[in-house]
Amino acid sequence: RDVPWLKSRSADPTGPPRFFRVPPPPTATDTGMADGAKKCGCCTPRKWSVCLLSCGVFCAVMSPVSYVLIHSVISSQVDQQFALTPASKKLGDSGQFPDFQAETPGQPDNRLTKVYMWNITNPEAVMAGEKPNMSEVGPFIYGQGWERFNLTWSNDDKTLAYQERPYADLLPPCSANNSDPEACSVMTDDVKFTVPNIAFFGLYYGAGQVDLPAITAQENSPEGRELVEHFRKQAPEGKLKEFIGNFVQGILIDLLYTIPAMDANVTDFAAFQRSLFFKEVTPKDMAFGYNDTAMWNLYHCDTSVLQLDERLCQQIGHEPCATWLPKCEENILYRTLGVCKDIENIAKLMKYLSANCFFKTMTPPMFPGLGFFNLTMEQAQARTGVDRTNSLYTGKMPKDQEFQMTQVNGLKNVVLCGNSLNRTGLPCPGDANATQPYKYPNGSAVYGSQGNQFQHPLNGKETLNLWVDPASRTVQVVHNKVKRKVRGIELYRYVLEPSTLENTTTNPDADAYFQYGPKGFFNYSQAQHGAPIFLCQPHFYGVEDEDVVGNVVGVSPPTEDEHAFALDVEPITGAVMDGAGRVQVNLVPEPLAAGPLAKNHFNTDTYFAPLGTFQSKLYLPVLWIADGGTVSAATANKWKSTLGLALTVRTGLAIGMAVLGFVFLVGSGAVLILDRRRKHRQAEAPLCEDVKGSGLA
């Protein structure tokens, strides 16, 4: 049926039967070839199909190959620009290095710290045991700046060591010509708010942690030996340090607060304890610190202040201690109440403190606030014998280690100097003992990114390490499967790993960080000499204890976008382009024992007694900060016109090749199918005509 000449029927009835005729040569029409095909007898449908199939396979193979090749070129360029090596430094503005080496507050892409204050609107009611009413005010926006100098690479370029001069400035006020929320501040930072007096609580609890040199078998002075022996006779067995600490706590408040109140003729105990508990401060005070008279007097061991024994003798006996104390023992009431012994203890302690100025080793001369400070370059470069060297891994390291800090101010395991205004490294001022912020030294081990740059590329399955300097520890962040578009750039959102804020009930490893309280808090009290400072995410985000959340009024429910500790990272470069490390500072106040002078003057044994009704679940917010920023429009456009364009070409070419390959493969199959159908129709048509011509139809 497939012989072409059968399609042609002879018109000569006298000729031989057509089945015995010699077939005529096929024509172009018979073979179905177009005119152009006459010139190329090899272009049969089958060969067309093979040609299309080959093109399809080629495109299908080249689709992933082109993707991989272009991606490798992109990765190579990213590695070169973001490596923080001498080679990347030579790239100039085309690389990451200029931003690493210097940053100016208020400039595009500047790292910002936004401060939100919690104002307590009912302080008198709080002292009576009522829930505090909180009012949130902010943000007060500070631009962070730095100059990094003395840059030194290891021989293999895997480690970069440097020193830096940090500084911060409030962004200029917003105006008609400058309304960008990332470049101006809506509010000035000189407005006063009522907050818990952290300076007072720090001094009180710090006194409870006192470790007099004489107690630690260093009784190297007659005064020290005499003082310790005096206290040892009265302290419960094995409780000497705790006994002295409690004693010092009481007299410290009398020294620094009760005596000034008496000098000012304050007799209202409610007003007095309110002045202890609350403080009116500005955001600037909380950011850069402020002068506190009590801290100043204690730090400098003001001899006019350290005269508590004489004040007590004058108040009770109306004459100096030298003449009154001998008479005191003759008074049966004073002797029974232990008044005389208390004053003798105080006199000996005052003598010891005056001689040794012990508190200078445990308290700074002013309240340090959040630790913002503006050093001059001369101050930063000054040779003081203190190691201020920071170091980090460069892009030469394996991907899971690159850009991680390895040392902060010369320390691989951070310890804190309680008498320093800023973390200056060791030794501490005045050769004071450093404080270990957590239970074990490795709790403050330095490793993790500073929060500007992570390893690259990211696929969202990694657990990233982040060094949180305010908390003196490393935390882990994980991708929560959220992808955000910021200025047209797709970013991966990384949030705190869930176990980070768990307590020991659900995470035994939290014991290393003293996290025994409600879930959702960092316990930072050890780093604050025992002052009950706890950190959490703003608006109690992630805190599940209903009592804690319900004990404060006026705190709106939190949202992830506004209050979560969340960083939005561009996955190809590892650069943080949006989000912020968000942390709220809370104080957990409790009733405190009054000192001997306050007991006598105000006739009370306890400060803040009504707070006991909260059963240690009053977490008073003081402020919260958001440390981060958003990529500028100019930088986003630059990214999109370079790396973004390359990524688009990479993806577009791969998709285009895949689609084209699919079209070719479909075309190849279609040619074969159509050719088979055509041949089938050509074979059936003549037979039908034969049947009709034979009269059998």
KALIN-V171489 format. One record per pair of residues at least 12 apart in sequence whose ideal C-beta (glycine too) atoms are under 7 Angstrom apart, sorted by the first residue. I is the first residue (numbers start at 1). GAP is how many residues later the second one is. Records with the same first field share a line. If there is no record, write none. Layout:
BEGIN
I=GAP ; GAP
END
This chain:
BEGIN
1=682 ; 686
2=681
3=20
4=22 ; 26
5=18 ; 19
6=680
7=23 ; 675 ; 679
8=16
32=646
45=626 ; 630
48=623
49=619 ; 622 ; 623
52=612 ; 615 ; 616 ; 619
53=612 ; 615
55=609
56=605 ; 608 ; 609 ; 612
59=598 ; 601 ; 602 ; 605
60=598 ; 601
62=595
63=591 ; 594 ; 595 ; 598
64=590
66=587 ; 588 ; 591
67=583 ; 587
70=579 ; 580 ; 583
71=579
74=569 ; 572 ; 573 ; 576
75=382
78=378 ; 494 ; 495
79=316
81=13 ; 14 ; 15
82=14 ; 313 ; 371 ; 374 ; 491
83=311 ; 312 ; 313
84=12 ; 13 ; 16 ; 76 ; 310 ; 311
85=68 ; 72 ; 309 ; 310 ; 311
86=67 ; 71
100=48
101=47
102=44 ; 45
103=41 ; 42 ; 43
104=41
105=38 ; 39 ; 40 ; 63 ; 64
106=37 ; 63 ; 65 ; 66 ; 77
108=524 ; 526 ; 527
109=520 ; 522 ; 523 ; 526
110=33 ; 34 ; 519
111=33 ; 517 ; 518
112=29 ; 30 ; 31 ; 32 ; 70 ; 516 ; 517
113=29 ; 31 ; 55 ; 512 ; 514
114=24 ; 25 ; 27 ; 511 ; 512
115=23 ; 24 ; 25 ; 27 ; 168 ; 171 ; 172 ; 508 ; 510
116=20 ; 21 ; 22 ; 23 ; 507 ; 508
117=20 ; 21 ; 76 ; 166 ; 506
118=16 ; 18 ; 77 ; 503 ; 504 ; 505
119=16 ; 18 ; 74 ; 75
120=12 ; 14 ; 74 ; 75 ; 158
121=12 ; 14
123=71 ; 151 ; 155
124=150
127=143 ; 146 ; 147 ; 150 ; 483
128=482
129=481 ; 482 ; 484
131=420 ; 421 ; 422
132=420 ; 421 ; 488
133=420 ; 421
134=418 ; 419 ; 420 ; 421 ; 487
135=419
137=56
140=30 ; 45 ; 47 ; 49 ; 143
141=30 ; 44
142=26 ; 27 ; 28 ; 145 ; 230
143=25 ; 26 ; 28
144=24
145=22 ; 23
146=18 ; 19 ; 20
147=17 ; 18 ; 230
148=14 ; 16
149=13 ; 14
150=12 ; 13
156=240
157=237 ; 239
158=235 ; 236 ; 238 ; 239
159=232 ; 234 ; 235 ; 247
160=231 ; 232 ; 234
161=228 ; 230
162=228
163=217 ; 225 ; 226 ; 227
164=226
165=210 ; 212 ; 215
167=207 ; 208
168=204 ; 206
170=15 ; 19
171=12 ; 13 ; 14
172=12 ; 13
173=12 ; 15
174=12
182=447 ; 448
189=93 ; 94 ; 95
190=92 ; 94
191=91
192=88 ; 89 ; 90
193=87 ; 88
194=84 ; 86
195=84 ; 86 ; 427
196=81 ; 82 ; 391 ; 393 ; 424 ; 426
197=79 ; 80 ; 81 ; 82
198=389 ; 424
199=93 ; 95 ; 96 ; 168
200=76
201=330 ; 386
202=326 ; 327 ; 329
203=49 ; 53 ; 91 ; 92 ; 95 ; 160
204=45 ; 48 ; 49 ; 388
205=324 ; 325 ; 326
206=156 ; 157 ; 323 ; 324 ; 325
207=38 ; 41 ; 42 ; 45
208=37 ; 38 ; 41 ; 322
209=36 ; 320 ; 321
210=34 ; 35 ; 38
211=30
212=32 ; 146
214=13 ; 14
215=13 ; 25 ; 26 ; 29
223=128 ; 129 ; 132
224=128
226=122
227=121 ; 122 ; 125
230=115 ; 118
231=12 ; 13 ; 114
247=98
249=344
250=343 ; 344 ; 345 ; 346
251=57 ; 95 ; 344 ; 345
253=342 ; 345
254=54 ; 341 ; 342 ; 343 ; 344
255=50 ; 51 ; 53
256=38 ; 41 ; 42
257=19 ; 37
258=337 ; 339 ; 340 ; 343
259=52
262=339
269=333 ; 335
272=330
273=334 ; 335
276=331
277=331
285=84
286=83 ; 84 ; 337
287=82 ; 83 ; 85
288=81 ; 84 ; 85
289=77 ; 78 ; 79 ; 80 ; 132
290=76 ; 77 ; 79
291=75
292=74 ; 75
295=68 ; 69 ; 70 ; 71 ; 72
296=69 ; 70
298=61 ; 65
299=60 ; 61 ; 64 ; 65 ; 66
301=52 ; 53 ; 56 ; 58 ; 59
303=51
306=44 ; 47 ; 48
307=43
308=38 ; 42 ; 289
309=12 ; 34 ; 37 ; 38 ; 41
311=286
312=31 ; 34 ; 284 ; 285
313=12 ; 30
315=285
316=23 ; 284
321=22 ; 26
325=15 ; 18 ; 19
328=12
342=254
360=59 ; 70
361=58 ; 69 ; 71 ; 72
362=56 ; 57 ; 70 ; 167
363=55 ; 56
364=55 ; 56 ; 57
366=55
368=53
371=51
373=48 ; 49
386=38 ; 39 ; 40 ; 41
387=22 ; 23 ; 38 ; 39
388=21 ; 22 ; 36 ; 37
389=18 ; 21
390=15 ; 17 ; 18 ; 19
391=15 ; 16
392=12 ; 13 ; 14
393=13
399=56
400=55
402=53
403=46 ; 50 ; 51 ; 52
404=43 ; 44 ; 45 ; 61
405=41 ; 42 ; 43 ; 45 ; 62
406=40 ; 41
407=39
408=38
409=14 ; 15 ; 16
410=15 ; 16
411=14 ; 35
412=33 ; 34
413=28 ; 29 ; 31 ; 32
414=23 ; 30 ; 32 ; 58
415=19 ; 20 ; 21
416=18 ; 19 ; 21 ; 56 ; 111
417=12 ; 15 ; 17
418=14 ; 17 ; 111
419=13
435=92 ; 94
437=35 ; 89 ; 90
438=35 ; 74 ; 75 ; 76 ; 88
439=72 ; 73 ; 75
440=72
443=30 ; 69 ; 70
444=28 ; 29
445=29
446=21
447=18 ; 20 ; 27
448=17 ; 18 ; 19 ; 26
449=15 ; 16 ; 17 ; 18
450=17
451=15 ; 116 ; 125 ; 130
452=124
453=121 ; 122 ; 123
454=115 ; 120
455=119
456=116 ; 117 ; 118
457=114 ; 115
458=34 ; 111 ; 113 ; 116
460=19 ; 32
463=13 ; 15 ; 34
464=12 ; 13 ; 30
468=113
470=113
471=51 ; 53 ; 64
472=55
475=21 ; 25
476=21 ; 24
477=17 ; 18 ; 19 ; 20 ; 90
478=16 ; 17 ; 19
479=13 ; 14 ; 15
480=13 ; 15
484=84
486=82 ; 91 ; 92 ; 144 ; 145
487=144 ; 146 ; 149
488=148 ; 152
489=81 ; 88 ; 147 ; 150 ; 151 ; 155
491=77 ; 78 ; 79 ; 86 ; 87
492=77 ; 79
493=73 ; 75 ; 86
494=72 ; 73 ; 75
495=69 ; 70 ; 71
496=69
501=18 ; 19 ; 20 ; 41
502=17
503=12 ; 13 ; 14 ; 15 ; 16
504=12
514=12
518=25 ; 27 ; 30
519=24 ; 25
520=16 ; 20 ; 22 ; 23 ; 24
521=13 ; 14 ; 15
522=12 ; 13
532=55 ; 56
533=52 ; 54
534=52 ; 54 ; 85
535=48 ; 49 ; 50
536=48 ; 50
537=26 ; 27 ; 28 ; 45 ; 47
538=20 ; 25 ; 44 ; 46 ; 86
539=16 ; 17 ; 19 ; 24
540=15 ; 18
541=17 ; 22 ; 23
547=70
548=69 ; 71
551=63 ; 66 ; 67
552=69
555=66
563=19
564=18
565=16 ; 17
566=13
567=12 ; 61
572=71 ; 75
577=54
578=52 ; 53
579=49
580=46 ; 47 ; 48
581=46 ; 47
582=42 ; 44
583=41 ; 42
584=37 ; 40
585=37 ; 38 ; 39
586=33 ; 34 ; 35 ; 36
587=33 ; 35
588=28 ; 30 ; 31
589=19 ; 22 ; 29 ; 31
590=21 ; 26
591=15 ; 16 ; 17 ; 18 ; 20 ; 21
592=14 ; 15 ; 16
593=12 ; 13
594=12 ; 13
END
